[in-house]
Amino acid sequence: MFQIGDIQIALLNDGIVHPDTGGLFGLTPLILYKDRYPPADNHTLPMTLGCLLVRAGGKTIVVDTGLGRRMTDKQRANWMLEQPHGDLIAGLARLGVRPVDVDIVINTHLHGDHCSGNTEFNDDKTSVRPTFPNARYVVQRREYEDAMRPNERTRATYLLPNYAPLVESGQMELLDGDTEIAPGIFGVIAPGHTPAMMVIRFESGGQHALFVTDLSSYAIHFERLGWMTAYDVEPLVTLESKRHWRKWALETGALLLFQHDPFMRAGRYVSENTIEPIDAEYA
């Protein structure tokens, strides 16, 4: 558990998947990252499905919802999903939080590994309902518009049951630009991975933190401006977004929370190309 002024942040994990290294490192040669991130024999690396439980201003907030509980056996196999400690809902339960207790769900963006847990099956298994029935869901309007018009590259990760029913019912609010979602909690567009992906900035009591999300899937992507995943739709924009946030992190001494890195979950950017790791455990 981290304390940023009056804000409490707990790390949650919906599971571990094993994508191909070509996706995670794109044009970066294997020889440059293999010592820090050694691939398995099948050329994959582990990637955590990190989420947050945040308490601020009397609100209980979940940031991103992972792959959720609607996957088929084939989909689980394709992701090579492991859940040694259960999923997001199990992690919340360990902290005494039920889905009905959640006030706000923030989707940093609408890729399937970040928002499939927004909804769950109804009893008939043919339709979905909100996983967090009392929550206000939020995402950027541009992100939703892109998700509703996927192309050949994006349609495998933009899946209508994850968000369309929530917008139709009015439970999902579409944000128009940078927004203070709750006291001291800001959704800030950091384009590149998608044009309207948000990082989540925390500020309270003179302290700062940043949920980095897919601005830098692994901590080393934050350290190296030119390193990024093959999943970024605008990689050169990602580079400039990282440049901005590295400068901010150095100036503020902010706590950085890395969503997908199983080896460094948190750290501080202390000098050029260097992150100092901080011990952090999932709930």
C-alpha positions as CSV (number, residue, x, y, z in Angstrom):
1,M,0.0,0.0,0.0
2,F,1.3,3.4,-0.9
3,Q,0.3,6.7,0.7
4,I,0.4,9.8,-1.5
5,G,-0.7,12.6,0.9
6,D,-4.4,11.7,1.5
7,I,-4.5,9.2,-1.3
8,Q,-4.1,5.4,-0.6
9,I,-3.0,3.2,-3.6
10,A,-2.9,-0.6,-3.5
11,L,-1.5,-2.7,-6.4
12,L,-3.7,-5.4,-7.7
13,N,-3.0,-8.1,-10.3
14,D,-5.6,-9.7,-12.6
15,G,-3.0,-12.3,-13.7
16,I,0.1,-12.9,-15.7
17,V,0.2,-13.4,-19.5
18,H,3.0,-14.4,-21.8
19,P,3.2,-12.3,-25.0
20,D,5.8,-12.7,-27.7
21,T,9.0,-10.6,-27.2
22,G,8.5,-9.1,-30.6
23,G,5.3,-7.5,-29.4
24,L,6.9,-6.2,-26.2
25,F,10.1,-4.9,-27.7
26,G,9.4,-4.2,-31.3
27,L,12.5,-3.0,-33.1
28,T,14.7,-3.2,-30.1
29,P,17.3,-6.0,-30.7
30,L,17.2,-9.0,-28.3
31,I,20.8,-8.6,-27.4
32,L,20.0,-5.3,-25.7
33,Y,17.3,-6.5,-23.3
34,K,17.9,-10.3,-22.9
35,D,20.0,-9.9,-19.8
36,R,17.4,-7.9,-17.9
37,Y,14.4,-9.6,-19.5
38,P,15.5,-13.1,-20.5
39,P,12.9,-14.7,-22.8
40,A,11.6,-18.2,-22.4
41,D,12.4,-20.9,-24.9
42,N,9.2,-20.1,-26.8
43,H,10.3,-16.4,-27.2
44,T,7.8,-15.1,-24.7
45,L,8.1,-12.9,-21.6
46,P,5.7,-12.6,-18.6
47,M,3.6,-9.5,-18.4
48,T,1.4,-8.7,-15.4
49,L,-2.1,-7.4,-15.7
50,G,-1.8,-4.7,-13.1
51,C,-4.7,-2.7,-11.7
52,L,-5.1,-0.3,-8.8
53,L,-7.4,0.1,-5.8
54,V,-7.4,3.8,-4.8
55,R,-9.1,5.5,-1.9
56,A,-9.4,9.2,-2.1
57,G,-12.0,11.8,-1.1
58,G,-14.3,9.2,0.4
59,K,-14.4,7.3,-2.9
60,T,-13.3,3.7,-3.7
61,I,-11.7,3.6,-7.2
62,V,-10.5,0.9,-9.4
63,V,-8.1,1.7,-12.2
64,D,-8.3,-0.8,-15.1
65,T,-9.9,-4.2,-14.9
66,G,-7.7,-6.7,-16.7
67,L,-9.0,-9.6,-18.8
68,G,-12.0,-10.3,-16.6
69,R,-14.0,-13.5,-16.2
70,R,-15.7,-13.9,-19.6
71,M,-12.8,-15.6,-21.5
72,T,-13.1,-19.0,-23.1
73,D,-10.6,-21.8,-22.5
74,K,-9.1,-21.1,-25.9
75,Q,-8.7,-17.4,-25.1
76,R,-7.0,-18.2,-21.8
77,A,-4.7,-20.6,-23.6
78,N,-3.9,-18.0,-26.3
79,W,-2.9,-15.4,-23.6
80,M,-1.1,-18.2,-21.7
81,L,-2.9,-16.7,-18.7
82,E,-1.8,-17.7,-15.2
83,Q,-3.6,-16.6,-12.0
84,P,-1.7,-18.1,-9.1
85,H,-3.4,-15.7,-6.7
86,G,-6.7,-15.3,-8.4
87,D,-7.9,-12.3,-10.4
88,L,-8.8,-8.7,-9.8
89,I,-12.0,-9.5,-7.9
90,A,-10.1,-11.9,-5.6
91,G,-7.5,-9.2,-4.9
92,L,-10.2,-6.7,-4.0
93,A,-11.8,-9.2,-1.7
94,R,-8.5,-9.6,0.1
95,L,-8.7,-5.9,0.8
96,G,-12.3,-6.1,2.0
97,V,-13.8,-4.6,-1.2
98,R,-16.8,-6.0,-3.0
99,P,-17.7,-5.0,-6.5
100,V,-20.8,-3.2,-5.2
101,D,-18.5,-1.0,-3.0
102,V,-16.6,0.5,-6.0
103,D,-17.6,4.1,-6.8
104,I,-15.5,4.8,-9.9
105,V,-13.8,2.6,-12.5
106,I,-11.2,4.4,-14.6
107,N,-10.2,2.8,-17.9
108,T,-6.9,4.2,-19.1
109,H,-7.8,2.9,-22.5
110,L,-10.0,0.2,-24.0
111,H,-7.6,-2.5,-25.1
112,G,-8.9,-5.9,-24.0
113,D,-6.3,-6.5,-21.3
114,H,-7.2,-3.3,-19.6
115,C,-11.0,-3.3,-19.6
116,S,-12.5,-6.8,-20.2
117,G,-13.2,-7.0,-16.5
118,N,-15.6,-4.0,-16.8
119,T,-18.4,-6.5,-17.5
120,E,-19.4,-10.0,-16.5
121,F,-21.9,-12.5,-18.0
122,N,-25.5,-12.5,-16.9
123,D,-26.8,-15.8,-15.7
124,D,-27.9,-16.7,-19.2
125,K,-24.2,-16.4,-20.4
126,T,-25.4,-14.6,-23.6
127,S,-25.4,-11.0,-22.3
128,V,-23.3,-8.9,-20.0
129,R,-23.9,-6.7,-17.0
130,P,-21.5,-4.3,-15.2
131,T,-19.0,-6.1,-12.9
132,F,-19.2,-3.0,-10.6
133,P,-22.9,-2.2,-10.6
134,N,-22.8,1.0,-8.6
135,A,-19.7,2.5,-10.2
136,R,-19.3,5.4,-12.6
137,Y,-17.0,4.3,-15.4
138,V,-14.8,6.8,-17.2
139,V,-12.7,6.8,-20.3
140,Q,-11.7,9.3,-22.9
141,R,-14.3,10.1,-25.6
142,R,-11.6,9.9,-28.4
143,E,-10.6,6.4,-27.1
144,Y,-14.2,5.2,-27.2
145,E,-14.7,6.6,-30.7
146,D,-11.6,4.8,-31.9
147,A,-12.8,1.6,-30.2
148,M,-16.1,1.9,-32.0
149,R,-14.3,2.2,-35.4
150,P,-11.6,-0.4,-35.2
151,N,-9.4,-1.3,-38.2
152,E,-7.6,-4.4,-39.2
153,R,-4.8,-3.8,-36.7
154,T,-7.0,-2.8,-33.7
155,R,-10.2,-4.9,-34.0
156,A,-8.7,-7.9,-32.1
157,T,-8.3,-5.8,-28.9
158,Y,-11.3,-3.5,-29.1
159,L,-14.2,-5.7,-28.0
160,L,-17.7,-4.2,-27.8
161,P,-19.0,-6.1,-24.7
162,N,-16.3,-4.4,-22.6
163,Y,-17.6,-0.9,-23.0
164,A,-20.5,-0.4,-25.5
165,P,-23.3,-1.5,-23.1
166,L,-21.9,0.8,-20.4
167,V,-22.0,3.8,-22.6
168,E,-25.5,2.9,-23.9
169,S,-26.8,2.6,-20.4
170,G,-25.2,5.9,-19.3
171,Q,-23.0,4.2,-16.7
172,M,-19.8,5.1,-18.6
173,E,-18.9,8.8,-18.8
174,L,-16.8,9.9,-21.8
175,L,-14.2,12.5,-20.9
176,D,-13.1,15.3,-23.2
177,G,-9.4,15.8,-22.4
178,D,-7.4,15.9,-19.1
179,T,-9.8,15.6,-16.1
180,E,-9.6,15.6,-12.3
181,I,-11.6,12.4,-11.8
182,A,-11.5,12.6,-8.0
183,P,-9.7,14.8,-5.6
184,G,-6.0,14.7,-6.5
185,I,-6.5,12.0,-9.2
186,F,-6.1,13.2,-12.8
187,G,-6.6,11.3,-16.0
188,V,-4.1,12.8,-18.4
189,I,-3.8,12.0,-22.1
190,A,-0.4,10.6,-23.0
191,P,-0.7,9.7,-26.7
192,G,1.2,7.2,-28.6
193,H,0.1,3.7,-27.5
194,T,-3.3,5.0,-28.6
195,P,-4.1,8.6,-29.4
196,A,-6.2,9.0,-26.2
197,M,-4.7,6.7,-23.7
198,M,-4.5,8.2,-20.2
199,V,-1.8,7.9,-17.6
200,I,-3.2,8.5,-14.0
201,R,-1.5,11.2,-12.1
202,F,-1.8,11.5,-8.3
203,E,-1.1,14.6,-6.3
204,S,-1.7,15.2,-2.6
205,G,0.1,16.8,0.3
206,G,3.0,17.8,-2.0
207,Q,3.6,14.2,-3.1
208,H,3.2,12.8,-6.6
209,A,2.7,9.4,-8.3
210,L,2.0,8.2,-11.8
211,F,0.3,5.0,-13.0
212,V,2.4,4.8,-16.2
213,T,0.1,2.3,-17.9
214,D,1.2,1.5,-21.6
215,L,3.2,4.6,-21.9
216,S,5.9,2.2,-20.8
217,S,4.8,-1.4,-20.5
218,Y,8.1,-2.3,-18.7
219,A,10.2,0.1,-16.6
220,I,13.0,-0.1,-19.1
221,H,10.7,1.4,-21.7
222,F,10.6,4.5,-19.5
223,E,14.4,4.5,-19.1
224,R,15.1,4.3,-22.8
225,L,13.3,6.8,-24.9
226,G,13.8,4.9,-28.2
227,W,12.5,1.6,-26.8
228,M,8.8,0.9,-27.1
229,T,6.4,-2.0,-27.9
230,A,5.1,-3.0,-31.3
231,Y,1.6,-2.4,-30.0
232,D,2.0,1.4,-30.0
233,V,-0.1,2.8,-32.9
234,E,1.9,6.0,-33.0
235,P,5.4,5.1,-31.8
236,L,7.1,8.4,-32.4
237,V,4.3,10.1,-30.5
238,T,5.0,7.7,-27.6
239,L,8.6,8.8,-27.6
240,E,7.7,12.4,-27.1
241,S,5.1,11.5,-24.4
242,K,7.8,9.7,-22.6
243,R,10.2,12.6,-22.9
244,H,7.5,14.9,-21.2
245,W,6.8,12.5,-18.4
246,R,10.5,11.6,-17.7
247,K,11.1,15.4,-17.2
248,W,8.1,15.6,-14.9
249,A,9.1,12.5,-12.9
250,L,12.6,13.9,-12.4
251,E,11.3,17.3,-11.3
252,T,8.7,15.9,-8.8
253,G,10.4,12.8,-7.5
254,A,7.2,11.0,-8.3
255,L,6.5,7.4,-7.5
256,L,6.1,5.5,-10.7
257,L,3.8,2.5,-10.9
258,F,4.4,0.1,-13.8
259,Q,1.4,-1.9,-14.9
260,H,2.9,-4.7,-16.8
261,D,6.4,-5.2,-15.5
262,P,6.7,-8.3,-13.3
263,F,10.2,-7.5,-12.3
264,M,9.8,-3.8,-11.3
265,R,6.4,-2.8,-10.1
266,A,7.4,0.6,-8.7
267,G,10.3,3.0,-8.8
268,R,11.6,6.5,-9.1
269,Y,13.3,8.1,-12.1
270,V,16.4,9.5,-10.4
271,S,18.7,10.4,-13.3
272,E,19.1,10.1,-17.1
273,N,18.0,6.5,-18.1
274,T,17.9,5.3,-14.5
275,I,15.0,4.1,-12.4
276,E,15.6,3.3,-8.7
277,P,13.3,0.3,-7.9
278,I,11.0,0.4,-4.9
279,D,9.7,-2.8,-3.3
280,A,6.0,-3.3,-3.9
281,E,3.7,-6.3,-3.5
282,Y,0.3,-7.1,-5.0
283,A,-2.6,-7.3,-2.6
